[in-house]
Amino acid sequence: SMTGRSLACKMAATFGVYAAFGFMFGTHWLVMLCLVQRNDRLIASVLILGGYILPLTVFGVGGAWCRSSGHYKSCPDGEDMSRKCLVHTQAREYQTVYVLHYVGLSWFICCALIDFIHLGSWTCAAHRGERLRLFCSPTFVASPWYMGCVCACVVSLTVVWLGVVDWSTGGFNLFRFSLGLLALIILVVGIVAGSLHLKSTWSQRHQLDRIETTGPSIDRTS
């Protein structure tokens, strides 16, 4: 049918643009800008800028600054970088920029993963003329919960990376460490999604209890 073909074309466009470096630059939100209702166009624009462009800029500028001459001090154990070297050897200014560099990377990776989870449901919702929602819950994307989920992921990653795991670029399995961080993102996202659904369930039960307590409203105009 025409409706099915239209949805298929929109799905192909959304996932195609996402795969074509949309996961880095947020360009899949440009497709969403053409599909979503007016109420979601502002949040789509904000997410392109705040979810991807600004973090990517922080990541790139911070990395360039850290690699420029005069800022980096050689690590005593011969590695390029490690948590021990970052905390105990590098200057405070370098530590700050390096952490911001990492936070920028973490931020748009978290946004990219959260968006990928939602691409199918968001495209279907836009096709039906509905608002975009988080994790198929009643909560709209245009709410503090989206950025709250991203912040929770970034804070969790930063705490583990900076304060828990003694990582190093020399003699350390960075691939397994990266997989562990990815699993942590998925865990945090799952917790947020579960919290949203519990919040929705509690709200519905609260409304039902209030109706049972007060009784149905009576139309006094008749």
C-alpha positions as CSV (number, residue, x, y, z in Angstrom):
1,S,0.0,0.0,0.0
2,M,1.0,3.6,-0.3
3,T,1.1,4.0,3.4
4,G,3.4,1.1,3.8
5,R,5.7,2.3,1.1
6,S,5.8,5.8,2.6
7,L,6.8,4.4,6.0
8,A,9.4,2.2,4.4
9,C,10.9,5.2,2.6
10,K,11.0,7.2,5.8
11,M,12.6,4.3,7.7
12,A,15.3,3.9,4.9
13,A,16.0,7.7,5.0
14,T,16.3,7.8,8.8
15,F,18.5,4.7,9.2
16,G,20.5,5.5,6.1
17,V,21.4,9.0,7.2
18,Y,22.2,7.7,10.7
19,A,24.5,5.1,9.2
20,A,26.2,7.7,7.0
21,F,27.9,9.4,10.0
22,G,24.6,10.6,11.5
23,F,25.7,8.7,14.7
24,M,28.6,11.3,14.8
25,F,27.0,14.5,13.6
26,G,23.3,13.9,14.5
27,T,22.2,14.5,10.8
28,H,19.4,11.9,11.3
29,W,17.7,14.7,13.2
30,L,17.6,16.7,10.0
31,V,15.4,14.0,8.6
32,M,13.3,14.0,11.7
33,L,12.9,17.8,11.3
34,C,11.1,17.1,8.1
35,L,8.9,14.3,9.6
36,V,7.9,15.4,13.1
37,Q,5.2,17.7,14.3
38,R,5.8,21.4,15.1
39,N,6.0,20.6,18.8
40,D,9.0,18.4,18.3
41,R,10.9,20.5,15.8
42,L,12.5,22.7,18.5
43,I,13.8,19.7,20.5
44,A,15.1,18.1,17.3
45,S,17.1,21.3,16.6
46,V,18.3,21.4,20.2
47,L,19.5,17.8,20.1
48,I,21.4,18.4,16.8
49,L,23.3,21.2,18.5
50,G,23.5,20.1,22.1
51,G,23.6,16.3,21.6
52,Y,26.2,16.2,18.8
53,I,27.7,19.4,17.4
54,L,28.8,20.9,20.7
55,P,30.2,17.7,22.3
56,L,32.0,16.8,19.0
57,T,33.5,20.3,19.0
58,V,34.7,19.9,22.6
59,F,36.0,16.4,21.8
60,G,37.9,17.7,18.7
61,V,39.3,20.9,20.2
62,G,40.2,19.2,23.5
63,G,42.1,16.4,21.6
64,A,43.9,18.9,19.5
65,W,45.0,20.9,22.5
66,C,46.2,17.8,24.4
67,R,48.3,16.7,21.4
68,S,49.8,20.1,20.8
69,S,53.4,20.7,22.0
70,G,54.1,21.9,25.5
71,H,51.1,20.5,27.2
72,Y,51.7,16.8,27.5
73,K,54.2,15.3,30.0
74,S,55.7,11.9,29.3
75,C,54.3,9.1,31.5
76,P,56.9,7.6,33.9
77,D,56.0,4.0,33.0
78,G,56.3,4.5,29.2
79,E,52.7,4.4,28.3
80,D,51.0,7.1,26.2
81,M,48.4,7.7,28.9
82,S,46.8,6.0,31.9
83,R,44.6,7.0,34.8
84,K,47.7,7.0,37.1
85,C,49.6,9.2,34.7
86,L,46.7,11.6,34.1
87,V,46.0,12.1,37.8
88,H,49.6,12.2,39.2
89,T,51.8,13.4,36.3
90,Q,49.9,15.8,34.1
91,A,49.3,19.4,35.0
92,R,45.9,20.5,36.3
93,E,45.2,22.4,33.1
94,Y,45.9,19.3,31.0
95,Q,43.8,17.1,33.3
96,T,40.8,19.5,32.9
97,V,41.0,19.6,29.1
98,Y,41.6,15.8,28.8
99,V,38.6,15.1,31.0
100,L,36.4,17.5,28.9
101,H,37.8,15.8,25.8
102,Y,36.6,12.5,27.1
103,V,33.2,13.8,28.3
104,G,32.6,15.3,24.8
105,L,33.3,11.9,23.3
106,S,31.1,10.1,25.9
107,W,28.3,12.6,25.4
108,F,27.7,12.1,21.7
109,I,28.3,8.3,21.9
110,C,25.5,8.1,24.5
111,C,23.2,10.3,22.3
112,A,24.0,8.1,19.3
113,L,23.2,4.9,21.2
114,I,19.9,6.3,22.7
115,D,18.8,7.6,19.3
116,F,19.6,4.3,17.6
117,I,17.4,2.5,20.1
118,H,14.5,4.9,19.2
119,L,14.9,5.4,15.5
120,G,12.3,2.8,14.5
121,S,9.6,3.9,17.0
122,W,10.3,7.6,16.4
123,T,9.9,7.2,12.6
124,C,6.7,5.3,13.0
125,A,5.3,7.9,15.4
126,A,6.2,10.7,13.0
127,H,4.6,8.8,10.2
128,R,1.4,8.6,12.2
129,G,1.5,12.3,13.1
130,E,2.2,11.6,16.8
131,R,4.7,13.1,19.2
132,L,8.0,11.4,19.8
133,R,8.2,9.5,23.1
134,L,11.0,8.0,25.1
135,F,11.3,4.2,25.4
136,C,7.6,3.7,24.2
137,S,6.5,5.4,27.4
138,P,4.0,8.3,27.8
139,T,7.0,10.6,28.3
140,F,7.8,12.9,25.4
141,V,11.3,13.4,24.0
142,A,10.7,17.1,24.5
143,S,11.1,16.7,28.2
144,P,14.1,16.8,30.7
145,W,14.2,13.0,30.7
146,Y,16.1,12.7,27.4
147,M,19.0,14.9,28.5
148,G,18.6,13.4,32.0
149,C,19.2,9.9,30.5
150,V,22.3,11.2,28.6
151,C,23.7,12.9,31.7
152,A,23.2,9.7,33.8
153,C,25.1,7.7,31.1
154,V,28.0,10.3,30.8
155,V,28.4,10.7,34.6
156,S,28.4,6.9,35.0
157,L,31.1,6.5,32.3
158,T,33.2,9.3,33.7
159,V,33.1,8.0,37.3
160,V,34.1,4.5,36.1
161,W,36.8,5.8,33.7
162,L,38.3,8.3,36.1
163,G,37.8,6.8,39.5
164,V,37.2,3.0,39.3
165,V,39.2,1.2,36.5
166,D,43.0,1.6,36.5
167,W,43.2,1.8,32.7
168,S,46.3,2.3,30.6
169,T,47.2,2.4,26.9
170,G,50.1,0.1,27.6
171,G,49.5,-3.6,28.5
172,F,45.8,-3.0,29.1
173,N,42.9,-4.5,27.0
174,L,41.2,-1.3,25.9
175,F,38.8,-3.2,23.7
176,R,37.4,-5.2,26.6
177,F,37.3,-2.0,28.6
178,S,35.3,-0.3,25.8
179,L,32.9,-3.2,25.7
180,G,32.4,-2.9,29.4
181,L,31.7,0.9,29.1
182,L,29.2,0.1,26.3
183,A,27.5,-2.4,28.6
184,L,27.4,0.2,31.3
185,I,25.6,2.6,28.9
186,I,23.0,-0.1,28.1
187,L,22.5,-0.8,31.8
188,V,21.9,2.9,32.6
189,V,19.6,3.3,29.7
190,G,17.7,0.2,30.8
191,I,17.3,1.7,34.3
192,V,16.0,5.0,33.0
193,A,13.6,3.2,30.7
194,G,12.3,1.1,33.6
195,S,12.0,4.2,35.7
196,L,9.9,5.9,33.1
197,H,7.5,2.9,32.8
198,L,7.3,2.6,36.6
199,K,6.5,6.3,36.8
200,S,3.8,5.9,34.2
201,T,2.3,2.8,36.0
202,W,2.4,4.6,39.4
203,S,0.7,7.7,37.9
204,Q,-2.1,5.6,36.3
205,R,-2.7,3.8,39.6
206,H,-2.7,7.0,41.5
207,Q,-5.3,8.4,39.2
208,L,-7.5,5.3,39.5
209,D,-7.2,5.4,43.3
210,R,-8.3,9.0,43.3
211,I,-11.2,8.2,41.1
212,E,-12.3,5.3,43.3
213,T,-11.9,7.6,46.4
214,T,-13.8,10.6,45.1
215,G,-16.1,8.8,42.8
216,P,-16.9,9.8,39.2
217,S,-17.5,13.5,38.5
218,I,-21.1,14.6,38.3
219,D,-22.3,16.9,35.6
220,R,-24.2,19.6,37.5
221,T,-25.2,21.6,34.4
222,S,-28.0,19.3,33.4
